[in-house]
Amino acid sequence: MTMATYGATAKQDATRFRAKTAGWRKVVHVIVLVVLVVVSLGLPFYLLFITAAKNQSEALQLSLSLPTEWHFWDNVKTVITQGEMIPAFFGSLIVTVPSVLLSLIFGSMASWILARRATKPMAVVYSLCISGLILPPAVVTVMMLLKMIGMSGTVIGMICVYVGIYLSTVIFFVTGFIRTIPISLEESARLDGAKPLRIFFTIVFPLLGPTMAAATILLVLYIWNDVFYALFILSGNVDTLPLNLYNVASAGLHLNNWHLIFAYIIVMSIPLLAVFAVAQKRIISGITGGAVK
């Protein structure tokens, strides 16, 4: 065997070895991904559903075994009727929808200015705006301020708090995405005599669809599931779904009734799943387009 033939054979063997190794690597990656999905998502959802379908005695065991008799729909009916979920649902809706809409509108407008004015003072302002992502608001100070202006325990006060808290999230997502939009589009409209508001709402805002979808999912998730700020600010004047669950569990209606608590959580999560199903196609593109760039 000549050196040339030996070299060619060695290259072929090395190529086959790399291809075989790459194939096994892909298989290992798929197995690891499946295990992670099952452990992090499948197992909790399975436990949530089967516990919501059990009776009280079986639910207290918190095991992975299937119920001897399925009581899922009975438990759902109980939490809806006795747990007063309908008023709490509308309370969550009244608080969540305006909070999300105002955060998206004001946050995207602020992002437009921060993205187009690339100066050192604006960089400092941008850093201050997104600092809300890591700096939690002082609840006591917020409560005192709302009490001073007469908005404590009101829906409007709660909406203002949510908007103030989550503006930083919208600004973080949207600012980077706006920087990728050609400024020539805005300059053409400005030459035609368009005012800033018209330029923003007719040219910039329609292009923010993917990023706004991702921000909407996050804001709805945060606000819909929030019980901490609602507990201190609403003070029982208005019920949201998480706050109502906390109240009825504390009052003893669902005390040690894990089957009812889990059924309540499932019903409470249905609107979130619906929002995610509608906007899922734009979530990944929104995250990569806004937060990464």
N, C-alpha and C positions, 0 to 999 in steps of 0.2 A: 504494500500500500504506500503510495507516494505521500509526501507531506501535504500536497494540495488536496488530495482525496481525504486524508485524515483531518485536515482543517475544516473541510466542508462538512464531513460527518459530525465533527465536534460542534459545529455551529448549528446543525440540524437538531442534534441532541439537546443543546442548550435552549433552542427555540421551543422544542416540545416540552422541556422541563418547565420553562417559564409559563407556557400556555397552561400546563397542567396545574402549576402552582397558582396561577391567577384564577383558574376555575375553582380550586378548593378554597381560595380566599373569598371568592364571591359566595360560595356556599356557607362558609363560616359567618360572613357578614349577614346573610339572610337569616340564618339561625339565631344569631344574636339579636337582630332586629325583631324577629318574631317573639323571642323570649321577653324582650323589653316591653313590647306592646302588650303581651298577655299579662305580665306582672304589673305594669304601671297603669294599664287601662282596662283590660279584660277582667282581671280578678276583682278590682273594686266595683266595677259595674255589675258583675255577676253577684257579688255579695249584696250590693244595694238592691237589686231586683228581687232576689230570692227572699231576702229579709222582709221586703215590703209585701211579699205574697204569703207570709207565715202568720200564724196567730200569735198572741202575746207570749205564751209559754215557750214556744219554739224560738221566737225572735230573741228572747232573753239569752239564749245560749250563744248567739252570734257565731254559728257554725256555717260551713260551706255546704251542708247537706240540703237537699231539696225538701220543701215542705211536704208533710204528709197530706195536707189538703190545701188547695190554692185559695187564698182569700185576697188576692190582689185588688180586684175591682171593689170588693167590700171595704177594704182599707182606704182606697182612693175616695170612695163615696163618703166615708166617715170623716176624713180630713177636710173634704170640701164643705160638708154641711156643718159639722161640729167645730171645725177649726177656723171658720169664718175666712176662708181663702178668697172668696169673691171680692169683698171689700178691700182686702189686702192686695189682691191682684191689681185692682184699679188704682190703689194708692201707689204701688210700684210703677205702674204705667204713667201716672201723672208726674211722678218725680223723675223717672228715667228718661222719657222721651224729650222733654224740654232741656234737660241737662245735657244730653248727648248732642242735640241739635245746636244749642248755643255754644257748646265747647268746640264743635266742628267748625262753625261759622267764624267765631272770634279767633279761634286758634289758627285757622287757615289764613285769615286776613293778616294776623300778626306774622305768620310764617312768610307771607309774600313780601312784606316789608323787610324782614330780617334777611331773606334770601337775596333781595335785589340791592340792598345797601351794604356792600361788603367793606365796611370800615372797622377800625379797631373798637370804637365805642359800641357799634352794633354787635361785634363779637362778644363784648362784655355783657351786653343786654341779652344776647342769645344764651350765654352761659347761665345768667340769672334766671331766665325763663325756664330752662330745662332742669334747673336745680331742684324743682319740685318733684322730680322723679325719685330722688334719694332723700330729700328732706321732708319728713312728715309734718303736717300742719299742727300747730298747738291747739288742741281741742278746747281747753279752758279759755284761751284768748278768743277763739272764734265764738264760743258760746256767749262770752261777756259782750263782744261786739254786737252780735245779733240781738242780745237783750237790750243794749243801749239804743239801737235803732228801731226797736219794736218788731223785729222779724223772728224772734225766738219761737220755736215750736210751730212754724208755718212752712208750707210747701215752698213758697218763694225763697225763704231763707235757706232751706235745704238745697234748692236748685242752685242758688248762688254759691253755696259752699262747694258743691260738686263741680261746678264750672271752674271755680278758682283752683280746685285741687288738680283737675285733669286737663287744664289748658296746656300744661307742660308736656303731657303725653302727645297731644295733637301737634304741638309745635315741633317736637322731636321727630315725629314721623314725616310731617309735611314739608318742613324747611328744606331738607336734602332733596326731596323730589322736585320742588319748584326750581331748584338750581339747575336741574337737567332740562327744563323747558326753555327753548330758545327765546331770548329776549326780543328778537326781531319781530315776533308776533305782537308783542305789546307795543313796540315802537311804531309798527304800521297802524295799529288802532289809534295810537296817540296822535299820529300825523293826520288822521282823519277827524280829529277833534273829540275823541272819546275821553270821558272823564275817568279818574282812577277806579271808582266803584263799578262803572260799566266795563272797564277793561278786565277787572278781576272776575266779575260774575259771568261775563260772556266769553272770556278767553281762558283765563287761568283756572277758575273753579271747575269747569267741565272736564278739564284734563286731570283732575286729582282723584278720579274715580277709584282706582286700585288702592291708593294710599288711604283714602277716606274710608274705604270698606274695612281695611285692616284696623284703623283707629276706631271705627264704630264697634267692631267686635270687642276690642279691649275695653272700651268705655262701658258698653252694655254689660259686659261681664263684671266689671268692677262695681258699677252702680247697682245693678240688679241684685247682686249677692251681698251688698254691704249691710251690715248690722251695727257696726261700731259707731259711725257718725250719726246714723239715723237714731240710735238709742239715746244719744246725748242731745241731739239738736231737735228732733221731732217731739221728744218727751211724751210719747203716747198720744199726741193729738191726732196724728195720722199714722196709719199702719201700712207698712210695706210687708212683702212676703217673708223675708228673713226676720224682720222685727216681730211679725205676728207669730212666726214659729218659736222665736225666743220667748215671747209672752205666754203663749199657750203651754209651752213646755214648763215654764217657771210656775205657772198657775196650777199645774198638776194634771191637765187634760191629757198630755202626752208623756207624763212622767213614767219612765221605765217602759213605755210603749214604743219600743224601737221599730216595730212594724209600721206604726203610724208615722213616726218621724221620717223613716226612709221613704214611705209613700208620699209624704209631703214634699220631700226633697225632689223626688222624681217629677211630680206635677209642677213644682216650681221651676224645674230645669227645662221644661218643654219649650217655653218661649225662647230661651237661649239657643236650644238646638235648632229651632226654626230660623232664627236670625243667622246662625252659622251656616245652615244649609243653603240659604239664599245667597250669602256673600262669600262662600268658601272659594269660589274660583278666583276671586280678586285678592284674597288674603296674602298669599305667598308673594305675588307680584307687588303688592303694596308694601310688604315688609322689606323686600330686597330693593325696591325702588326708592323708598324714603329713608329708612334707618341706616342702610348700608352705604349709600352714595354720599 
